[in-house]
Amino acid sequence: MKKFHKKHFYYIAASLIILILFFLKVFHDMGNNREFAYQGSRVVRIAEGMTTAEIADMLNERQLVKNTSAFRMEARLMGSAEKLQAGVYQLEGGLSNREIIGVLSKGKVQFLSFTLPEGFTVVRTAEKIEIEGLGSAKKFMDAAKRYAPYYYMRTNDPNVRYTAEGFIFPATYELSADITEVQLLEKMVEQFNSEMKKEDIFEAAHRQMMSLRDVINIASMVEKEAVFPEEQPRIAGVFLKRLEIGMPIQSDTTIQYILGGKQRDIITFKDIEIEDPYNTYQNIGLPPGPIACPGMKAIKSVLNPERTDYLYFVAEKDGHHRFGTTYIEHQNAVYETNEGNK
């Protein structure tokens, strides 16, 4: 009888351990936000008096916390349910509930961070600002429409959508928590001007007898066309050669810009027939202004292009381009590339 009770005890203990381990796994999975979360950072503002439930709901809406009940339970188990502090926080998407609670228990963040990737348009930048909780997309875009503090940004062309387009520098910015959309734009444009001075771009453009505005205009198309940086000088060379002989640039990137900047896999014949000043298939010369913010490598590629006889290029499946000198050669490359992409 005694032996039977001992076995019974071990059975119950083992069952409890398995149950606890199962509970811990389920609880861990509920607190894992990696697949649910927004990929990037988001700014959240916690007001005085917000409850743990209200904070959990807000984090769920901001796509940072998958399960609000699990978040509240974790906060209670950590003894932090009453310790989440009001303030401004920048949270990386994918943090676990435990990690988020740890951050919110420490207090206000003094500085925020915002990364602007190369090739972003004003519109995509504005959307990223709003998604990450740094401000209003509309306010940023409104400010960018006519913001031109430097002479090289100014233009009388009424077709330019944003005078700041192309002149906000792609970089990571450290920001104060109370920065406005206008101040953020000013900071990005000032950074652009500083980088141009630091890299002697003004002098290089003068030596090439080009205006900085034209350099940035071409560089923005190069940035958008080239998946691989090593191809940028060759693509720049093609664009410059076409301009020299009065041939339309015919860059799909300008069609993408007309269509709203949402990247399409295929540009159709109907798309290239759109009547628009930015359509480089229908108009000879440069578009009214840059179509995105180019990085320094793209800018330097315009000032130091690869001189060849190429007039055409077509993208292959892996993002590299095939270059050609004649239209027949180009058509063959297009056919072969399309066959290879099937």
C-alpha positions in Angstrom: 0.0 0.0 0.0 2.8 2.4 0.9 4.6 1.6 -2.4 1.4 2.3 -4.3 1.1 5.8 -2.7 4.7 6.7 -3.6 4.1 5.8 -7.3 0.9 7.7 -7.2 2.7 10.8 -5.8 5.3 10.6 -8.5 2.7 10.4 -11.2 0.9 13.4 -9.8 4.1 15.4 -9.5 5.1 14.5 -13.1 1.7 15.5 -14.3 1.9 18.8 -12.5 5.4 19.5 -13.9 4.1 18.8 -17.5 1.1 21.0 -16.9 3.3 23.8 -15.6 5.7 23.5 -18.5 2.7 23.5 -20.9 1.3 26.6 -19.2 4.7 28.3 -19.4 5.0 27.5 -23.1 1.5 28.8 -23.9 2.2 31.9 -21.8 5.5 32.5 -23.6 3.8 32.1 -27.0 1.1 34.5 -26.0 3.8 37.0 -25.0 5.8 36.6 -28.2 4.9 39.4 -30.5 7.5 38.9 -33.2 5.2 37.6 -36.0 2.4 40.0 -35.2 4.4 43.2 -34.6 5.2 46.0 -37.0 8.7 45.6 -38.4 10.4 48.8 -37.2 10.1 51.2 -34.3 7.0 53.0 -33.1 6.6 55.9 -30.8 3.9 55.5 -28.1 2.7 58.2 -25.7 1.4 57.0 -22.4 -0.7 59.6 -20.5 -0.9 60.1 -16.8 -3.6 57.8 -15.3 -3.7 55.2 -18.0 -4.5 51.8 -16.7 -2.6 48.6 -17.7 -5.6 47.5 -19.7 -5.7 50.8 -21.6 -2.0 50.6 -22.3 -2.4 47.1 -23.5 -5.2 48.1 -25.9 -3.1 51.0 -27.2 -0.1 48.7 -27.8 -2.3 46.3 -29.6 -3.7 49.0 -31.9 -0.1 50.1 -32.6 0.7 46.5 -33.6 3.2 46.0 -30.8 1.3 43.6 -28.5 -0.5 40.6 -29.9 -2.5 39.5 -26.9 -3.7 42.2 -24.4 -4.8 39.6 -21.8 -1.3 38.1 -21.8 0.2 41.5 -21.5 -1.9 42.4 -18.4 -1.1 39.0 -16.8 2.6 39.4 -17.5 2.6 42.9 -15.9 0.9 41.5 -12.8 3.3 38.5 -12.5 6.2 40.9 -12.8 4.8 43.2 -10.1 4.8 46.0 -12.6 1.0 46.5 -13.2 1.1 49.7 -11.2 4.6 50.8 -12.2 4.1 51.5 -15.9 5.1 55.2 -16.2 3.6 58.0 -18.3 5.9 59.3 -21.0 7.1 59.0 -24.6 8.6 55.7 -25.6 10.1 54.3 -28.8 9.5 50.6 -29.0 10.9 48.2 -31.6 8.4 45.9 -33.2 8.9 42.3 -32.1 9.7 42.9 -28.4 8.1 40.4 -26.0 5.6 41.5 -23.5 8.2 41.2 -20.7 10.6 43.4 -22.7 8.0 46.0 -23.3 6.9 46.1 -19.7 10.6 46.5 -18.7 10.9 49.5 -20.9 7.6 51.1 -19.7 8.7 50.7 -16.1 11.8 52.8 -16.6 10.3 56.1 -17.6 10.4 58.7 -20.3 12.6 58.5 -23.3 14.5 61.7 -23.9 15.4 61.2 -27.5 13.8 59.3 -30.4 15.3 57.8 -33.5 14.0 57.9 -37.1 15.7 56.2 -40.1 15.0 57.5 -43.6 16.1 54.8 -46.2 17.6 55.8 -49.5 15.1 56.1 -52.3 12.1 57.1 -50.2 9.8 59.8 -51.6 8.2 62.6 -49.6 5.0 60.6 -49.5 6.6 57.4 -48.2 8.7 59.3 -45.7 5.5 61.0 -44.4 3.7 57.6 -44.2 6.7 56.2 -42.2 6.6 59.1 -39.8 3.0 58.6 -39.1 3.2 54.8 -38.8 6.0 55.1 -36.3 4.1 57.7 -34.3 6.3 60.7 -34.9 3.7 62.9 -36.4 1.1 63.5 -39.1 1.8 62.4 -42.7 -0.4 65.2 -44.0 1.4 67.9 -42.0 4.8 66.6 -43.2 3.6 66.5 -46.9 2.0 70.0 -46.6 5.3 71.4 -45.3 7.3 69.7 -48.0 5.2 71.1 -50.9 6.8 74.5 -50.9 9.7 74.2 -48.5 12.9 75.5 -50.2 15.3 77.3 -47.9 18.3 76.8 -50.3 18.6 78.3 -53.7 19.2 75.0 -55.5 15.8 73.7 -54.3 13.8 76.6 -55.7 12.0 76.3 -59.0 9.3 78.1 -61.0 8.0 74.9 -62.5 4.3 74.6 -61.3 4.4 70.9 -62.0 6.8 70.1 -59.1 4.8 68.3 -56.5 7.1 68.8 -53.5 10.0 71.3 -53.6 11.7 69.3 -50.8 11.5 66.1 -52.9 15.1 64.7 -53.3 16.6 67.1 -50.8 15.8 65.3 -47.6 18.9 63.2 -46.8 18.6 59.5 -46.1 20.1 58.9 -42.6 19.2 58.0 -39.1 18.1 61.0 -37.0 18.1 61.5 -33.3 15.1 63.6 -32.4 13.6 65.2 -29.3 10.2 63.7 -28.2 8.4 67.0 -28.9 9.7 67.6 -32.5 7.1 68.8 -35.0 6.7 67.7 -38.6 8.1 71.0 -39.9 11.1 70.8 -37.6 11.8 67.2 -38.7 11.7 68.4 -42.4 14.0 71.3 -41.6 16.4 68.9 -39.9 16.5 66.5 -42.9 17.0 69.3 -45.4 19.8 70.9 -43.3 21.4 67.5 -43.2 21.3 67.2 -47.0 23.0 70.6 -47.3 25.7 69.7 -44.8 26.4 66.4 -46.6 26.7 68.2 -50.0 29.2 70.6 -48.5 31.2 67.8 -46.7 31.5 65.7 -49.9 32.3 68.7 -52.1 29.2 68.0 -54.3 28.7 71.7 -55.1 32.2 72.0 -56.6 31.9 68.6 -58.4 28.6 69.6 -60.0 30.1 73.0 -61.1 33.0 71.1 -62.8 30.6 69.0 -64.7 28.7 72.2 -65.6 25.5 70.8 -64.0 23.2 72.4 -61.5 22.9 70.6 -58.2 19.1 70.3 -58.9 19.8 68.4 -62.1 22.3 66.2 -60.4 19.8 65.2 -57.7 17.1 64.8 -60.3 19.1 62.2 -62.3 20.5 60.6 -59.1 16.9 60.0 -57.8 16.1 57.9 -60.9 19.5 56.1 -60.6 18.7 55.3 -56.9 15.3 53.9 -57.8 16.5 51.9 -60.8 19.6 50.3 -59.3 19.1 47.4 -56.9 22.9 46.9 -56.8 25.1 50.0 -56.0 27.8 48.9 -58.4 25.5 49.4 -61.3 24.7 53.0 -60.4 27.5 54.6 -62.5 26.6 52.6 -65.6 22.9 53.5 -65.3 23.8 57.1 -64.7 25.9 56.9 -67.9 22.9 55.7 -69.9 20.7 58.5 -68.6 23.3 61.2 -69.3 24.0 59.8 -72.8 20.3 59.9 -73.6 20.1 63.5 -72.5 23.1 64.4 -74.6 21.5 63.1 -77.8 18.0 64.3 -77.1 16.6 60.9 -76.5 13.8 60.4 -73.9 15.1 58.9 -70.6 12.3 56.4 -70.5 12.7 55.4 -66.9 10.0 53.3 -65.3 10.8 55.0 -62.0 9.1 58.2 -63.1 6.0 56.2 -64.0 6.1 54.7 -60.5 6.2 58.2 -59.2 3.2 59.3 -61.2 1.3 56.2 -60.0 1.9 57.2 -56.4 5.2 55.6 -55.6 3.7 52.2 -54.9 6.2 49.8 -56.4 4.7 47.8 -59.2 6.3 44.6 -60.7 5.2 45.5 -64.2 4.7 48.9 -65.9 2.2 48.5 -68.7 1.9 50.2 -72.1 -1.1 52.0 -70.8 0.9 53.3 -67.9 3.6 54.8 -70.1 0.9 56.6 -72.2 -0.2 58.7 -69.2 0.1 62.4 -69.9 2.1 63.8 -67.1 5.2 66.1 -66.9 7.0 63.4 -64.9 6.5 60.9 -67.7 10.0 60.4 -69.2 8.6 58.2 -71.9 6.4 61.0 -73.3 8.7 63.9 -72.6 12.3 64.6 -73.6 14.6 65.8 -70.9 14.4 65.6 -67.1 11.2 65.4 -65.1 10.2 68.6 -63.3 12.0 67.6 -60.2 13.6 64.6 -58.3 11.4 61.6 -57.7 13.0 60.4 -54.4 15.8 61.0 -52.0 19.0 59.6 -53.5 21.9 58.4 -51.4 25.4 59.7 -51.7 26.6 56.8 -53.9 23.8 57.6 -56.4 24.7 61.3 -56.4 28.4 60.6 -56.9 27.6 58.1 -59.7 26.0 61.0 -61.7 29.1 63.1 -61.2 31.4 60.2 -62.1 29.4 58.1 -64.5 30.6 55.1 -66.4 31.1 56.2 -70.0 29.9 53.5 -72.4 27.9 53.2 -75.7 24.9 51.8 -73.8 21.6 53.4 -74.4 19.3 50.6 -73.0 19.0 48.4 -70.0 16.5 45.9 -68.7 16.2 44.3 -65.2 16.7 40.6 -64.7 15.0 38.5 -62.1 17.8 38.9 -59.5 17.7 42.7 -59.9 20.8 43.0 -62.0 20.5 44.7 -65.4 21.4 43.8 -69.0 22.7 46.7 -71.0 22.6 47.2 -74.7 23.6 49.6 -77.4 20.9 49.2 -80.0 17.1 48.8 -79.9 17.2 45.4 -81.5 19.8 44.2 -78.9 17.5 45.7 -76.2 14.4 43.9 -77.6 16.3 40.6 -77.6 17.4 41.2 -74.0 13.8 42.0 -73.0 12.5 38.8 -74.6 15.2 36.7 -73.1 14.8 38.3 -69.7 11.0 37.8 -69.7 11.5 34.2 -70.7 14.0 33.7 -67.9 11.6 35.3 -65.4 8.7 32.8 -66.2 
